[in-house]
Amino acid sequence: MKFMTFRKLKRFGSVLPSAAADWRLPSVCRLLPAFLLLTAHCSLLTGAAQAQQVVDKMVATVNGSGQTRCQVCLITYSDLLWQMALQPGTVLANPSSDVLNRTLNLIIDQRLILQEAEKLPSIAPTTEEIAAARDELAKAFPSQAEFQSRLQSVGLTAEKLNEIIEQRVKIEKYLDFRFRNFVVITQNEIADYYRDVYVPRLRSRAPGQIVPTLEQATPVIEKTLTEAKIETDTDAFLDNARERAEIVMLSPV
């Protein structure tokens, strides 16, 4: 299971959504506006055996089209930390406002797609798919120990991690259903890309290297063009979803 590996999708999981903070009620979504005025506290672990009290806060709400059960989805500061912790190489200590806002926009996009995915119960991830995705995510880190340390540093429990992974897989399956299955790459497009991009780029990067034939390069080119088309379609989908959604910023980050 890949985790959204191109521009808008790449953001996600590098894909994907994080779960609700521990202090909230079990539902990811809140339907009572009065709760938007509240703040809360939760204890986040700062190491394998050390805990620290930090203030959690509501950052934003994402209100979809109103046709899903997830009508008002709350995003908290914990959600931002959890998203960052699952992205290899992202520094967790004292994140800048720029990093936090990029992460927030990523999660907003995730929530918008998730709201649409919830309409299709047939794409619900299986236990095996979730386990495989979790294992693949862990392999993106230098070691299992470092992966676990990052989870502990932001208070991300195994239960919450599984919830996040399930949402990521659901988003990936929805995007495959909505876009990938309908992408058509023609032979003319492949030939044009081979002539105009593939060959010049290879010659520039590796002078003297034997250039694969069009037939040999076709699988790689077809994959590249497929991902590019999905990216374009997803960009348009998210732009439209943001226009229709009510996104309320509750606290600056």
N, C-alpha and C positions, 0 to 999 in steps of 0.2 A: 504494500500500500504506500503510494507516494504521498508526500504531504505538500501539495500545492507548490510546484517548483518554478513557476514563472511569475512575472512581476506582481500582479494583483494577487494571484494565488500563492506565489512564493511567500508573500508577506504572512500568509496564514500559518505557516508552520514550519513556514519554513515550516495556510491555512489554516493550531487552530483554536476554536473557541475555548475559553476557560470556564470553569464551573463557578457556581455561586459561592460567596464567602460563608464560612462556617456559622456565623452568627445569624444568618438569614433563615427563614422558614424553608422547608424542603424544596418548594418549587423554585425553579430558576427565575420565574417571572413573577412580578408583583403587580396586582391589579388595583391596589388601594393607593391613590395619590398621596394620602396623608403620610404614608411611610417615606415619601421622597423628602420629607422635611427632617427626617431623623438622621442621626449619626450613631455609629456603634464602635465597639472595641472588640478586638480579637487578639489572641496570643499567637504570635508567629515564632516558630523555632528559629534560632540563629546558629544552630549547630546540632550535631548529633545528640548532645546531651545537655544543651544549654538553651534556655528560653528567654525571651525578652518581650515585654509588653509594648506593643506599637498600636497606633491609632489607625483603624480602618475607616474608610469614608466612601460615601457614594460619589461616583464621578460623573456618571451620565445614565440616561435611560434611552432605549431605542424602541420606539413604538412603530410596529410594522403596519401593514394595511388594515389591521383590525380583523382579519379573517382567520387568524390562527389562534391557538390557545395561548401562545406566547405573545400576548398583546403589548405588554410593557416589560421589557427586559432590562434589568438593572445591571450596570457595570460598576464594580467597586475597585478600589486601589489594589486589593488583593488579586483581582482578576488581571490587572496589569503586571503585577509581580510574577504571577504564575505563568503568564504568557512569555515573559522575558526569560524566566528560569528554564523553559523548555526550548529556548533558542540557543544552540551552542555558540559560545564566544561572546554572548551578551553579558556585559558587566552588570552585576546586580547591586553593588554598593553605590549609594548616592547617585542614582540615575538622573540624568539631566532632564529638564523640561522637554527638550526636543525629543529625546528618546521616549519619554512617557507619552507624549502626544502622538508620536508615530505608532506606538503600541496601542493606544486608545483607538486610533482610526482603523487599525488592523482588526481589533476586536469588534468594532462597530460593523465592519464589513462581514465579519464572521457571523455575527448575530443576524444580520439581514438575510444572509444565505440560509442560516439555520432555520429561520422562521419559514422560509419556503420549503426547506427539506422536511419540516415537521408535517407538511401536508401530504407527504408520501410515505405512509407507514410501511409500504412494501420494500423500502430501501433501508429499513432498520438494520444496523450492523449485527452480525452474529458474534457469539463469544469468541470464536476462533479468529475472526477478523480483528476484533479489538486486541486480542492477545498478540497477534502478529504485528499489528501497528505499534503496540507498546514496545515490543522487542526491537523493532526497527528504529524507533525513536531513541531508545537507550544506546543503540550502536553508533548514533551520531556524536556521542560524547567520547572523550579520550578513554574513559574507564567507567565501569559500573559504579565504582566508589565515588567518582566525581559527580556522576548523574544523581546518585542518592544524596550526596551532600548538597547539591543545588536544590533538590526538592525539600530537604529539611530546612534549608536556610530561609525559605519563604513559607514554611508551614504547609506544604502541599502533601497531603496524605495519599496513601495508596488508593483509597476510595475516590478521592477527588481526582486523582490522576486518571483513573479508569473512566470517570465521567467526562473528563476533557477529551480523552482519546476516543471515546464513543462519539462525541460530537464531531470531532475531526473526521472520523471515518464516515459519518453520516453526511457531512458537507462534501467530502470527496466523491461519495457515491451519487449525491445529488448532481454535482457538476458533471460527472460522467454521463448520467442519465439525461441531463438537460442540454449539454453541449457536445461532449466527445462523441457520442453515438451518432451525431448528425453531421460531423465534419467530413467533407469530401475534398480530397486533394487530387487534382487532375495531373495527367502526365505532362501537359504543357507547363503547369506551375512548377513541377519538379525540374523539368528541363531548363526553364528560365532561371530558377534558383541555382542550379548547377553551373550554368554559364556565367551568370552575373555575380554570384556571391560565393558559392562553394569553392570553385576553382581559384578565383583571384585571392580569396582569403587563405587557402592552403598554400599557394605559392608565396604569399607574403610572409606567412608564419614559418614555413619550412621550405626554403629555397632548395631546389635539387631533389626534393622528395618526389617519388613517383605518384602522380595524381591518379586516384581511383577512377575507373570508368563511370559513366553515368549509371549503368546498371548496378555496379558495385556500391555506389553512393546513394542510390535511391532509398533504401530503408532509413538511413540517417536523415536524409533530406525530408522525407515524408513525415517523420516524427517531428522534426523541427517546425515544419509548416503547420502540422496539426496543432502543436502547442501554441504557435503564434495565433492561429485562428481562435482557439479556445480563449486565449488571453483577451483578444479583441472583443469576443462575444461576452466574456465575463465583465470586462470594463463597462460595456454598454448596459449590461444587466445591473451592475452595482450603481452606476450613475442614475439609472431609472429608479432603482429601489431607494436610493437616498432622497431623490426628489419626492417620492411618495411617503417616505417615513417621517415621523416626528422624532427628531433627535434633540434631546435636552441636556445641556451641560450643567451639572449640578455643582461641580467644584473644580477649579483650575488645577492642573497638574504641571 
